[in-house]
Amino acid sequence: MKLNEDQLTLQKWVHGFAEDVMRPAGEEWDEKEEFPYPIVEQAREIGLYGWEFMAEAMFNDPTGLSMPIAIEELFWGDAGLGMAIMGSGLAAAGIASSATPEQLMEWVPQCYENADTGKLALGAFCASEPDAGSDVGGYRTSAVYDEKTDEWVINGTKAWITNGGISDIHVVVAVVEPSLGTKGHASFIVPPNTKGLSQGQKYKKHGIRASHTAEVVLDNVRVPGRCLLGGKDKLDERIARVKRGEKGNSQAAMQTFEATRPAVGAQALGVARAAFEYSLEYAKEREAFGRKIIMNQSIAFMLADMATEIEASRGLIYRAAWLGKNGTFEKSEGSMAKLKAARTATWVTERAIQILGGYGYTREYPVERWHRDAKIHDIFEGTEQIQQLVIARTISGLRIE
Ligand SMILES: Cc1cc2nc3c(=O)[nH]c(=O)nc-3n(C[C@H](O)[C@H](O)[C@H](O)COP(=O)(O)OP(=O)(O)OC[C@H]3O[C@@H](n4cnc5c(N)ncnc54)[C@H](O)[C@@H]3O)c2cc1C
């Protein structure tokens, strides 16, 4: 499991940016609770934010490890800023999961750079709704085809959307055939400056506060027929197949989440490692009862457990990333990796506060921020319980509810 030369170079390069640019800026942007455009611009200038980087990391490494390696370093730097840099990737993955090659080439680059101005652009993947997060069968946003104009008309409200309302490209999952549940969903591109799309409330969050999260309101949004990902013929075929009782492909949102789970695990891993390293150094310096606190087994063993959980998480993430590229998931290894790494991050960052004592509980030290940042990984891209559900169903072969 030794990383090769290319992977080590990538790791060092991203780590340099995380250490020099992200670490010093993390606290400020957490306090501001605003989208950190200057930091994302800097990432873009060095080629870390952009379609080319994503394509290189996703497609040119046959081991599948480049993406988790880069993401771990970014989130080691700062999770809120890391999410601001990686958020558009969710839209890109949403497009890649169901687009035709032509659609992929047209829309994915526009998630990073405005096609007309050449300026920085953002992308958003809009699946969750106010009344349906885990329960994807409960989506109400509808898309109706207008034959006369060859346009789709989209109506609904999306909730909790990363980069929602501030993006150039919104990828929207909508119901086109309500009678078919999740198999009646389709994904649409809403191009820049489309009338009827607006930002609803911006959420005030517990952590990753530099990342923008908001509602997206779609009020009679009309998009050209070519904005249906995969195309109408394919959609009609799928709907006809499902109506005949034959197997239909799993719907777009689920495919997106499956592909991105090891990467989300890597985000959590980066936060956990940051907190572990910081608390290890602190424990070697801080004295109580006339000795360094690490000389107490209760502190040293806590650190030993933290290190072990981090290594275990990385092992699962690397394996899931490799399987995603070279094989097929057999036991929901992607979900296992995400579940384990998220729990590890929440636990390790809480233990880090414990090791720092009163100082750990203040905003003078970064561990309280890392604890707030870690928690999101138990929630988004499938909650802890949804990962357990996916794994339980796979290992049992039963429809566990
Ligand atoms: C900061 C942030 C960013 C996000 N970014 C995006 C984004 O870019 N795009 C997007 O589409 N969504 C995004 N989300 C939404 C996120 O994916 C959802 O919040 C998540 O899927 C959970 O949905 P929910 O909040 O509606 O909770 P619910 O589904 O209502 O769940 C509430 C609780 O019930 C549990 N639960 C629900 N169903 C079951 C079950 N069957 N069995 C056992 N337990 C169950 C859950 O585990 C959870 O503990 C984001 C959320 C946040 C907070």
Ligand as a Chemical Component Dictionary entry (heavy atoms), coordinates in Angstrom:
data_LIG
# 
_chem_comp.id                   LIG 
_chem_comp.type                 NON-POLYMER 
_chem_comp.pdbx_formal_charge   0 
_chem_comp.three_letter_code    LIG 
# 
loop_
_chem_comp_atom.comp_id 
_chem_comp_atom.atom_id 
_chem_comp_atom.alt_atom_id 
_chem_comp_atom.type_symbol 
_chem_comp_atom.charge 
_chem_comp_atom.model_Cartn_x 
_chem_comp_atom.model_Cartn_y 
_chem_comp_atom.model_Cartn_z 
_chem_comp_atom.pdbx_ordinal 
LIG C1  C1  C 0 -23.986 21.497 5.244  1  
LIG C2  C2  C 0 -24.847 20.645 4.362  2  
LIG C3  C3  C 0 -24.574 20.571 3.008  3  
LIG C4  C4  C 0 -25.386 19.793 2.169  4  
LIG N1  N1  N 0 -25.162 19.803 0.816  5  
LIG C5  C5  C 0 -26.063 19.194 0.003  6  
LIG C6  C6  C 0 -25.957 19.328 -1.428 7  
LIG O1  O1  O 0 -25.051 19.983 -1.939 8  
LIG N2  N2  N 0 -26.914 18.746 -2.201 9  
LIG C7  C7  C 0 -27.933 18.024 -1.673 10 
LIG O2  O2  O 0 -28.763 17.524 -2.426 11 
LIG N3  N3  N 0 -28.070 17.875 -0.317 12 
LIG C8  C8  C 0 -27.168 18.445 0.522  13 
LIG N4  N4  N 0 -27.301 18.318 1.893  14 
LIG C9  C9  C 0 -28.429 17.568 2.428  15 
LIG C10 C10 C 0 -28.044 16.303 3.144  16 
LIG O3  O3  O 0 -27.655 15.333 2.213  17 
LIG C11 C11 C 0 -29.235 15.877 4.006  18 
LIG O4  O4  O 0 -29.300 16.775 5.091  19 
LIG C12 C12 C 0 -29.109 14.451 4.503  20 
LIG O5  O5  O 0 -29.263 13.568 3.439  21 
LIG C13 C13 C 0 -30.140 14.120 5.577  22 
LIG O6  O6  O 0 -31.426 14.508 5.194  23 
LIG P1  P1  P 0 -32.353 15.337 6.221  24 
LIG O7  O7  O 0 -31.534 16.490 6.692  25 
LIG O8  O8  O 0 -33.634 15.629 5.539  26 
LIG O9  O9  O 0 -32.573 14.369 7.444  27 
LIG P2  P2  P 0 -33.678 13.218 7.547  28 
LIG O10 O10 O 0 -33.677 12.381 6.335  29 
LIG O11 O11 O 0 -34.971 13.840 7.959  30 
LIG O12 O12 O 0 -33.095 12.368 8.752  31 
LIG C14 C14 C 0 -33.274 12.761 10.128 32 
LIG C15 C15 C 0 -32.737 11.618 10.997 33 
LIG O13 O13 O 0 -33.516 10.427 10.760 34 
LIG C16 C16 C 0 -32.656 9.375  10.365 35 
LIG N5  N5  N 0 -33.340 8.523  9.388  36 
LIG C17 C17 C 0 -34.045 8.919  8.284  37 
LIG N6  N6  N 0 -34.512 7.856  7.620  38 
LIG C18 C18 C 0 -34.104 6.752  8.292  39 
LIG C19 C19 C 0 -34.264 5.349  8.108  40 
LIG N7  N7  N 0 -34.932 4.841  7.057  41 
LIG N8  N8  N 0 -33.696 4.509  9.000  42 
LIG C20 C20 C 0 -33.006 5.002  10.062 43 
LIG N9  N9  N 0 -32.814 6.317  10.295 44 
LIG C21 C21 C 0 -33.360 7.190  9.425  45 
LIG C22 C22 C 0 -31.420 10.050 9.771  46 
LIG O14 O14 O 0 -30.287 9.212  9.811  47 
LIG C23 C23 C 0 -31.282 11.256 10.680 48 
LIG O15 O15 O 0 -30.618 10.887 11.860 49 
LIG C24 C24 C 0 -26.453 19.055 2.726  50 
LIG C25 C25 C 0 -26.711 19.125 4.125  51 
LIG C26 C26 C 0 -25.934 19.910 4.926  52 
LIG C27 C27 C 0 -26.274 19.975 6.391  53 
# 
loop_
_chem_comp_bond.comp_id 
_chem_comp_bond.atom_id_1 
_chem_comp_bond.atom_id_2 
_chem_comp_bond.value_order 
_chem_comp_bond.pdbx_ordinal 
LIG C1  C2  SING 1  
LIG C2  C3  SING 2  
LIG C2  C26 DOUB 3  
LIG C3  C4  DOUB 4  
LIG C4  N1  SING 5  
LIG C4  C24 SING 6  
LIG N1  C5  DOUB 7  
LIG C5  C6  SING 8  
LIG C5  C8  SING 9  
LIG C6  O1  DOUB 10 
LIG C6  N2  SING 11 
LIG N2  C7  SING 12 
LIG C7  O2  DOUB 13 
LIG C7  N3  SING 14 
LIG N3  C8  DOUB 15 
LIG C8  N4  SING 16 
LIG N4  C9  SING 17 
LIG N4  C24 SING 18 
LIG C9  C10 SING 19 
LIG C10 O3  SING 20 
LIG C10 C11 SING 21 
LIG C11 O4  SING 22 
LIG C11 C12 SING 23 
LIG C12 O5  SING 24 
LIG C12 C13 SING 25 
LIG C13 O6  SING 26 
LIG O6  P1  SING 27 
LIG P1  O7  DOUB 28 
LIG P1  O8  SING 29 
LIG P1  O9  SING 30 
LIG O9  P2  SING 31 
LIG P2  O10 DOUB 32 
LIG P2  O11 SING 33 
LIG P2  O12 SING 34 
LIG O12 C14 SING 35 
LIG C14 C15 SING 36 
LIG C15 O13 SING 37 
LIG C15 C23 SING 38 
LIG O13 C16 SING 39 
LIG C16 N5  SING 40 
LIG C16 C22 SING 41 
LIG N5  C17 SING 42 
LIG N5  C21 SING 43 
LIG C17 N6  DOUB 44 
LIG N6  C18 SING 45 
LIG C18 C19 SING 46 
LIG C18 C21 DOUB 47 
LIG C19 N7  SING 48 
LIG C19 N8  DOUB 49 
LIG N8  C20 SING 50 
LIG C20 N9  DOUB 51 
LIG N9  C21 SING 52 
LIG C22 O14 SING 53 
LIG C22 C23 SING 54 
LIG C23 O15 SING 55 
LIG C24 C25 DOUB 56 
LIG C25 C26 SING 57 
LIG C26 C27 SING 58 
# 
